[in-house]
Amino acid sequence: MRKVFGICKCFYTENIFLKEFNIHITYINKTQFLKDYSPILKELGCKCPKHIPEQIEEEVTRRKQLQGDSASRHKHIIQRYVPKNPSVYKLQPYCLQPALLELVTLAQRRDVTAAQLSARLRCLPQRVFALPLFTREFCRHLLEELRHFEASDMPKGRPNTMNNHGLLLDELGMNPEFFDVLRDEYIRPITAVLYPEYGGASLDSHRVFVVKYKLGEDEDLACHFDNAELSLNVALNEGYEGGELYLSHMAEGPATDDRVVYRHQVGVGALHRGQHLHGAMPIEDGERYNLIMWLRSSEVRNQRCPMCRRRPNILPVTFGTGDGFVQFTEDVCAAT
């Protein structure tokens, strides 16, 4: 049997972000949308909701073309792009903080408990942890590489409709020898102990991208949850004001006005559950770069899609790992 990654069909209808009104919507068709959302949009200052479906349908079309476009960009980049810092494409000892290696060694002990492991970490309420990850040297080299790529004439995919500035690192070819290894050998042993009931021991795919915040570009990020079992948000630089990460309540938990503010440190990642509502406060000066890893477990999400909260209707993809859902199909070549 062959393992095939996929997306849930709800990707084409659910959680479509209308940035102008700061809301996520479900779009089945124009009639449904206007019936469900016209009163809400008018309250938010929209004078003519009937014009909104056109831009939504453009987004749906973009989503349907996403896999093919991403594969095309990746092929072009691999064939033609010359990296400035080739060393950042392969995980090497200099990339990782010694504290991370100590945590992995501790996490791999058979008798270790979550309390023992979390005692070695900076902890925030609701099981949010500050995970030491990258060295400053690696962060500097990675940022140099990303700026070099951004200045090139290569095609560029952007992270999502909420982040218009940033880069998809899988399209640069960084997964096989860097992020796949990072997930399997360094992150998963730790999450297996800290989040066993949320797929921490069975993470088998991820989505990794870098976001950039700057005045006049993406300045903040609306409150949202991630399409992931666990999320890792790593600061890559200093030299900016504002832009703190804040975390609220769980998407399916009791609503609260309480917020936990997480202040970034270079090379350290905020590790939290994907369903933990969070956002970024407005940046006030400078540029902020963060590396985001959405960590996924097909064992968990194949039972229930975190976005539509139903059993997923899985559509296979031909490039990458889609949204981390998995189907098993008969390997025709092996069978013959």
N, C-alpha and C positions, 0 to 999 in steps of 0.2 A: 504493500500500500504506500502511496505517495502523499506526503503532507503538502497541502495547498493552502496558502493564506488567502484571506478575503476581507471584505467589508460587510457590514450589515446594510441591508437595502434601505434602512431608515436614513442613511447618509444623504439620500436624495430628497428627503422630505422634512427631516427633523432638525431642530437646533440651528436654524438659519439666522444669522446675526444681522439685524438692521442697525448699523452703527449710528445713523442719524438719530435714532430714537432709543438706542441703548437697550434693545430687547432681543431675545431669541424667539423665533416663531416656528410653527409647523405649517408647511405649505403642501397641500394635496392638489388643489386647483384654485383658480381665481375666485370662484363662487364661495368655496369654503373659507378662503382667507378673508375676504371682505366681510363675511358673516361673523367670523370669530374675532377679527382684529380691528375693524373700522371704529368701534366705540373707544377702544384702547388708544389707537393712533390719534384720534381726534382729541382725546384728553392730553396727549403728549404734544399737541400743537400741529399735527398734520392736517392741512386744510383739504387735501384731496387724496384720500387713501386709495382710490381706484387706479392711481398711477404707480403705486408701489409694486404690484405684481410683475410689472415689466422688469424691474431691476432684480426681483427675486428669481424670475425665470432665467435671467442671465447667470445668476449664481448657481442655479441648478445645472445649467448647461456646463458651466466651468467645472463643477464637481464631477459630472459624467465624463468629462474629457481629462480629468486630473491624472489618472494613471498613465494614459498614453502620452500626455504632455511631459510628465515627469520622466518617463522612460526615455523619451526623445532628448530631453535636456541632459540627462545622465550620460547617454551615449555620446553626445556631442562633446561634453566636458571631458570625459575619459579619453577621447580620441585627440583632443586639441589643446586642452589646458595644460600649462606648465606651472606647477606649484612654486611658490617662493620658498616655503618651508616644508619640504617633503617629509621631514621627521614627524610632523603632527598627524600623519595618516596611518601611523603604526604605533600601537601602545608600547611605550618603553618605560624603564624604571624611573627615568627623570620626570615623567609626567605626573606621578602619583605622590601624594604626601606620605611620609613614613607613618603617620598616625592612622591612615587608612589601612596600611598593611598590617598594623597591629590589631586593628578592629577585625579584619578578615581572619587572622589567626585565632583570635578569641572566639569569633562566631562559629568557626569550624570545630570547636571542641564539642564533644557529644553531650556534655553535661551543662553547657552554658545556658543561662536563662536570659529572657528579655530584660529583666531588671539589671543583671550584671552588664549586659552590653550597653544599655541606655545610660548606665552610670558613667560610661566613658564618653558620653556625648553631651552637647548642650541641648537641653530639652525644653520645648515649649508645650503649652496645654494641647490636649487632643492629639497626642502622639505625633507631634511635629519635631523633627530632629535636625540639628545642624551637622551635616556629614562632611568631615574633612576629605577632600577629594584630589584636586589638582594643585600642583606647585605653581608658584607665581611665574616661574620661568616658562612652564608650558602654557599658561594663560597668555603670556606676552607673545609667545611664538604663534599660538592659535589666532590671536587677534591680528597679528601681522599678516598671516595667511588669508584670513577672511577679508581684510581690507584690500589686499592685493587682488583677490578674486572679484570683489565688488567693483574695483576700478577697471577690471578687464571687460572685454566685449562678449564674454560668455553669457549664454541665456541663464536667467535666474528665476527660480521658483521661490515664492514667499511663503512664510509659515502657515498662515490661515487668514480668514477674513477679519480677525481682530488685530492681527499684526501685519502691517503692510511693509515693514522694514525688517530685514533679517534674512537668513539663508537656511535652506534645507540641507543638512550635512550628508544625508544619504545620496543626494544627487552629486555631491563632490566625490563620492566613493570612499567615505570615511568609515562605513559600517564594518566591513569584513575583518579588518585587522586592528580596528580601534574599539568602536563602540560595542560590537558583538562580544569582544573579549572582555571589555569593561563590565558589561552586564553579567555575563556568565561567571566570571572568575572573581569579581570583586564586589559587585553590588548584590547579586543574588544570595551569597552566603549571609550577608547582613540582613537583608529584608526577610529572609527565611525565618530569622529569629525574631525580628521586630514586628512583622506583619504576617504571621502564618495563616491567619484566616482571610487575608485579602490577596492571596496568590503570591505571597513573597517568596515561596520556595519553588514556584513553577513559572517564573517569568521566562518567556521564550521569544519575545519580540519587543520592539520599541519604536518610537518615532523620536528623532532627535533634530533639533533646530536651534538656531541662535536668533534672539530678538534684540532689537536696538531701540532705545528710547532717546529722543532729542526734541528740544523745542522746535516747533514747526513741522515735525514729522509725527511719529507715534509718541504721544506725550504721557499717556497713562494706559491703563487696561481695566476695562469694566469687570465687575465681579462675575465669576463663572466657575464651572467645574471642568475637569479634563476628561477626555476620552482615554482613560488609563486606569489601571488598578492602583498604581502608585506613581507619583511625580517627583522629579528631582530638578531643582532650579538653582543653577550654579553661577555665581557672579564671576565675570571674567576681568573686570577692571575697577579702578577707583577714579577719582577726579570728577565727580558729579555731585549735585545736591538734589535731595528728594528721591522719588522713585522707589520708596520702600514697598516691600511685599506685605500685604495684609491678608489675614485668614479669618474667616467667619465660622459658620456652622456647616454641618454636612448637608448636601443637597437634598437628601431625603429625611433629614432630621428636623427637630423642632427649630423654628426660626428664632434668631436672637439678634440683638443689636450689638452684641459684644464683638470686638475685633482684637486679634492678636497681631501685633506689628513685628515683622521679622526684618532685622537690619543686616544687609548683605556684608559678607567678607569675601575678599578675592580667593577663589579656589575652593570655597566651602559651599555645599549645596543644601538648600532647604528640602528635606525629604518628608513627604506627606501623602495622604491618601488622595487618589484622583477625584473622589467625590467631595473633597473638602473645598467649599466655596472660597475663592481667593481673587485677588486683583492686584494691580500696581498703582500706587499713589502717583500723582503728577510729578514729573521731573521738573526741577526748577532751574537747573543749569548744567551744562556739560552733556556728555553722552554716556549712556549706560548700556552695556552688553551683557546679556545673560544666556547661558546655554540651558536649554530645556530638554529633558528626557522624559517622555511618557512611557512608562514601563508597563508592559501588558502580559497577562497570563491567559492563553487560550483556554486553559482548563476552567478558569473562572468565567470569562466572558462568553464562552460557547454556551453556557447555561442561561445567561441573562445579559443582554446588551446594556451597557451603562448609560447609553444615550436615550434609547426609546423605552428601556426598562421592560422589554419583552424578550422572549426567546428569539435569538437573531435569525433573520432570513439571510443566509450567507451567500454572497456573490463572489466568486473567485477573482483574484487579480493576477496579472502576468508579470508585474514589476514590484519588487519590494515585498513587504509583509502586510500591505493594506492597513486595516485597523486591528490586526492581531487575531482575528477569528480564523479558525482552522477547519478545513474539510479534509477527509482522507479519501483518495480516489485510487482505483486500480492502476498500477503502473503498466501501461500497455506494452512498453518496450520489454519490461521484465517478463511479462506474461507470454510474449511471443518468442 
